[in-house]
Amino acid sequence: MKNKKGAMEFSFGWIFAIIAGIFILSLAIYGVIKFINIERESQDAQTAKDIGVLMNPLESSFESIKRTMITTPSETRIYTNCSNKTFFGTQTIRVSYGEWSAGGTNVYFQNKYVFSENPVEGRSFYLFSRPFELPFKVGDLIYLTSTRDKYCFKDAPDAIEEEIEALRGLEESESENLFLENSIDGCPEGSINVCFNSVSGCKIKVFTNYKYVEKNGKRMYYQDDSLMYAAIFSNKEDYECQIDRLMKRTEQLAQIYEDKSKFILKKTGCNSGLSVSLIQLANDARAVVNSDSIGLIYSLSDDINRQNDYSECNLW
């Protein structure tokens, strides 16, 4: 009887050891996975920050258009999102490698305006920018595309064709992703067709007479080329969000320039004559709720710009 009891105690001892071992091993595996995930999220966040830093040379430039290329160590997805919940809103960038994770760390920027598909995927990416002026410089619009996505511009106006050619000339690479239908290279197979004033056979349609881009059955209205490119490379949700952010920035800058106008008048006696118009510009910017109504602000912007050019005391 005693031997049976000892045998039973011995069996329980082994069972306890096995269970304890499994528990410890599970904790170890969990810890390793947690560590790997933390390291991966840290790497993703750092890459997102690096992409933000690489955008800096595209900003604050007197050049009308700039372009650069970035390459990542492995297959990458870049997620860009716009939020207008705070006053000036935020631009977020999130990066994911390899087997795509649902998580990842968002990196926030308050002074960037990025337009792209969401996500954009590949190993090499092009970034190019254009200044957004209304009439003073409000910010730089940055367009992010993968070298995998080949955009073919068909029947584009001469000015757009010249700009596309200039962009192609900025980066001599076999990974080129902007093409013109009537150029020597033509359009590669499987390209994303961007057609001007066309009604069929194109994924993206630009109607220059009515000033809107139609994409995925949705319309995004624009007034200048900087917003036209934004609509081509973006989606409607982010596009409208960025319009809201840009209008809020325009409103604040108009108020700052109006204060500057009064300051110059008080200190030098030079009257720019723009004070009333700038107040109106701030009010009009505040009234823009989406791209449908953005055209209302451009006529006033043109008038202000002409008046500033001929003023004895230029404000910008």
VOGU-3710 file (C-alpha; in Angstrom, 3 decimals, decimal comma):
1> mknkkgamef> 0,000/0,000/0,000  2,861/2,312/0,862  4,524/1,663/-2,481  1,332/2,530/-4,292  1,102/5,770/-2,332  4,733/6,602/-3,171  4,108/5,830/-6,805  1,116/8,155/-6,751  3,192/10,948/-5,142  5,937/10,428/-7,712
11> sfgwifaiia> 3,417/10,722/-10,565  1,956/13,954/-9,211  5,455/15,363/-8,821  6,208/14,760/-12,466  2,868/16,128/-13,565  3,472/19,286/-11,537  6,964/19,646/-13,039  5,609/19,234/-16,559  2,845/21,781/-15,985  5,281/24,219/-14,397
21> gifilslaiy> 7,697/23,702/-17,290  4,997/24,356/-19,858  3,964/27,492/-17,973  7,543/28,794/-17,814  8,139/27,937/-21,477  4,901/29,718/-22,437  6,012/32,804/-20,523  9,373/32,687/-22,260  7,777/32,365/-25,704  5,329/35,167/-24,883
31> gvikfinier> 8,210/37,343/-23,727  10,199/36,698/-26,908  7,177/37,413/-29,123  6,404/40,554/-27,121  10,018/41,683/-27,430  10,011/41,016/-31,192  6,745/42,929/-31,602  8,085/45,856/-29,572  11,272/45,899/-31,635  9,253/45,682/-34,826
41> esqdaqtakd> 6,931/48,499/-33,783  9,970/50,551/-32,794  11,541/49,928/-36,200  8,276/50,758/-37,972  7,935/53,993/-35,996  11,549/54,958/-36,715  11,040/54,314/-40,426  7,899/56,455/-40,409  9,878/59,244/-38,722  12,661/58,844/-41,277
51> igvlmnples> 10,152/59,184/-44,110  8,900/62,366/-42,481  12,457/63,685/-42,295  13,036/62,826/-45,961  10,048/65,002/-46,792  11,709/68,075/-45,268  13,888/68,905/-48,305  10,692/68,941/-50,390  9,368/71,768/-48,249  10,314/75,401/-47,732
61> sfesikrtmi> 11,784/75,689/-51,195  11,501/78,412/-53,791  11,415/75,787/-56,515  7,952/75,159/-57,944  8,409/71,395/-57,949  10,843/68,948/-56,337  11,182/65,183/-56,336  13,055/62,490/-54,433  13,115/58,695/-54,185  13,280/56,527/-51,075
71> ttpsetriyt> 14,063/52,811/-50,846  13,268/50,545/-47,886  15,218/47,417/-46,834  12,292/45,066/-47,530  8,741/44,958/-48,828  6,903/47,828/-47,177  3,464/49,272/-46,793  3,173/52,964/-45,980  -0,110/54,125/-44,482  -0,890/57,848/-44,566
81> ncsnktffgt> -3,884/59,317/-42,803  -5,282/62,789/-42,297  -7,106/63,902/-39,168  -8,822/67,262/-38,671  -10,015/66,678/-35,110  -7,607/69,273/-33,726  -7,544/72,849/-35,019  -4,710/72,490/-37,537  -5,210/68,741/-37,827  -2,489/66,122/-38,160
91> qtirvsygew> -0,796/64,019/-40,805  -0,016/60,488/-39,669  2,400/58,031/-41,246  2,558/54,352/-40,317  4,893/51,725/-41,770  4,546/47,941/-41,888  7,056/45,373/-43,200  6,776/41,854/-44,582  3,777/40,031/-43,149  1,485/42,987/-42,702
101> saggtnvyfq> 0,525/43,724/-39,133  -2,750/45,355/-38,210  -1,015/47,415/-35,531  1,999/49,612/-35,929  2,850/52,990/-34,499  1,437/56,175/-35,964  3,889/59,056/-36,237  2,206/62,463/-36,204  3,093/65,639/-38,103  1,217/68,934/-37,858
111> nkyvfsenpv> 2,910/70,710/-40,737  2,778/68,075/-43,494  0,163/67,406/-46,154  0,684/64,039/-47,830  -1,482/62,686/-50,642  -1,264/59,003/-51,580  -3,146/55,757/-51,891  -3,688/54,130/-48,530  -1,680/52,009/-48,203  0,992/52,372/-50,861
121> egrsfylfsr> 3,141/49,265/-51,212  6,591/48,388/-52,549  10,282/48,792/-51,815  10,927/52,045/-53,680  8,773/55,143/-53,517  8,699/58,523/-55,208  7,942/61,744/-53,364  7,357/65,003/-55,162  5,884/68,250/-53,991  4,232/71,431/-55,138
131> pfelpfkvgd> 3,626/74,632/-53,180  0,036/75,524/-52,320  -0,521/79,281/-52,484  -3,711/81,164/-51,677  -2,306/83,772/-52,527  0,601/83,566/-50,055  2,272/80,214/-49,508  0,115/78,076/-47,228  2,150/74,870/-47,334  3,760/72,219/-49,519
141> liyltstrdk> 1,621/69,405/-50,864  3,576/66,133/-50,986  2,576/63,301/-53,303  3,686/59,764/-52,422  3,609/56,937/-54,987  5,143/53,477/-55,287  7,435/52,804/-58,226  5,205/49,786/-58,881  2,247/52,009/-59,716  2,690/53,259/-63,263
151> ycfkdapdai> 0,627/56,366/-63,997  -0,053/57,164/-67,640  -1,246/60,704/-68,425  -3,395/60,876/-71,567  -4,367/64,046/-73,449  -2,920/66,191/-70,673  -2,666/69,978/-71,224  0,712/71,210/-72,438  1,653/72,638/-69,046  1,018/69,288/-67,335
161> eeeiealrgl> 2,961/67,378/-70,000  5,924/69,712/-69,545  5,795/69,199/-65,791  5,642/65,401/-66,101  8,652/65,502/-68,438  10,480/67,696/-65,938  9,694/65,261/-63,122  10,978/62,339/-65,168  14,170/64,246/-65,823  14,778/64,752/-62,104
171> eesesenlfl> 15,305/61,035/-61,482  17,104/58,847/-64,014  15,849/55,438/-62,997  14,418/52,254/-64,425  11,806/52,537/-61,697  10,139/55,524/-63,351  6,391/55,564/-62,711  5,103/58,639/-64,556  4,449/58,365/-68,288  2,897/60,321/-71,140
181> ensidgcpeg> 0,867/58,489/-73,760  2,235/60,524/-76,665  5,878/60,307/-75,574  8,521/58,014/-77,078  8,189/55,550/-74,191  4,408/55,518/-74,329  2,466/53,840/-71,525  3,521/50,507/-70,009  1,112/47,608/-69,833  -1,102/47,644/-66,760
191> sinvcfnsvs> -0,594/51,345/-66,119  -3,135/53,468/-64,254  -4,634/55,714/-66,903  -5,137/59,349/-65,975  -7,280/60,821/-68,746  -8,072/64,466/-69,288  -11,610/65,339/-70,397  -12,304/61,700/-71,299  -15,463/59,806/-70,377  -14,483/56,152/-70,665
201> gckikvftny> -11,628/53,653/-70,365  -9,806/55,432/-67,562  -9,497/54,779/-63,849  -8,859/58,455/-63,097  -10,562/61,247/-65,054  -9,623/64,911/-64,907  -12,192/67,402/-66,184  -10,338/70,679/-66,621  -13,400/72,691/-67,679  -15,330/71,798/-64,524
211> kyvekngkrm> -12,294/71,578/-62,262  -12,785/68,159/-60,720  -11,122/64,749/-60,672  -13,299/61,635/-60,780  -11,822/58,569/-59,101  -13,557/55,420/-57,864  -16,863/57,047/-58,763  -16,212/60,052/-56,497  -15,507/63,661/-57,384  -12,781/65,806/-55,870
221> yyqddslmya> -12,870/69,461/-56,879  -9,732/71,527/-57,404  -8,708/74,957/-58,672  -4,977/74,757/-59,316  -2,508/72,082/-60,420  -1,257/71,397/-56,897  -4,724/70,232/-55,835  -5,261/68,427/-59,145  -2,227/66,187/-58,460  -3,450/65,740/-54,878
231> aifsnkedye> -6,774/64,390/-56,128  -5,090/62,107/-58,677  -2,802/60,425/-56,151  -5,084/60,470/-53,100  -8,482/59,158/-52,013  -11,529/61,324/-51,424  -11,643/60,955/-47,636  -8,047/62,088/-47,095  -8,321/64,719/-49,845  -11,304/66,415/-48,203
241> cqidrlmkrt> -9,621/66,212/-44,803  -6,484/67,902/-46,137  -8,582/70,620/-47,793  -10,083/71,356/-44,378  -6,614/71,528/-42,799  -5,314/73,814/-45,543  -8,280/76,177/-45,176  -7,723/76,432/-41,415  -4,092/77,296/-42,043  -5,122/79,828/-44,702
251> eqlaqiyedk> -7,484/81,473/-42,225  -4,756/81,880/-39,611  -2,155/83,121/-42,096  -4,617/85,684/-43,490  -5,104/87,028/-39,963  -1,334/87,164/-39,402  -0,797/89,087/-42,652  -3,655/91,431/-41,733  -1,880/92,147/-38,433  1,345/92,683/-40,368
261> skfilkktgc> -0,436/95,147/-42,650  -1,588/97,212/-39,668  1,870/97,033/-38,062  3,602/98,313/-41,221  1,060/101,115/-41,553  1,643/102,180/-37,947  5,453/102,008/-38,128  6,135/103,305/-41,642  2,906/104,883/-42,818  2,869/102,562/-45,824
271> nsglsvsliq> -0,646/101,278/-46,479  -0,850/97,971/-48,351  -4,594/98,433/-48,734  -5,071/94,730/-48,036  -6,432/94,761/-44,492  -10,121/94,472/-45,408  -9,474/91,898/-48,144  -7,410/89,727/-45,815  -10,185/89,740/-43,224  -12,569/88,638/-45,980
281> landaravvn> -10,120/85,919/-47,055  -9,983/84,569/-43,498  -13,794/84,513/-43,348  -14,076/82,805/-46,741  -11,496/80,168/-45,767  -13,472/79,441/-42,623  -16,612/78,987/-44,738  -15,076/76,300/-46,995  -16,463/72,982/-45,763  -15,307/70,709/-48,609
291> sdsigliysl> -13,707/70,831/-52,049  -17,077/71,609/-53,710  -16,919/75,158/-52,364  -13,205/75,819/-52,688  -13,610/77,794/-55,914  -15,243/80,641/-53,984  -11,968/81,615/-52,352  -9,762/81,702/-55,451  -11,201/84,817/-57,089  -10,537/86,853/-53,938
301> sddinrqndy> -7,094/85,261/-53,642  -6,168/86,390/-57,169  -7,312/89,945/-56,439  -5,281/90,065/-53,223  -2,178/88,747/-54,984  -2,379/91,392/-57,722  -2,887/94,135/-55,161  0,086/92,923/-53,121  2,309/92,848/-56,230  1,537/96,502/-56,993
311> secnlw> 1,643/97,679/-53,380  4,525/99,849/-52,161  4,814/97,619/-49,083  4,514/93,985/-50,072  3,296/91,702/-47,308  4,827/88,517/-48,821
//
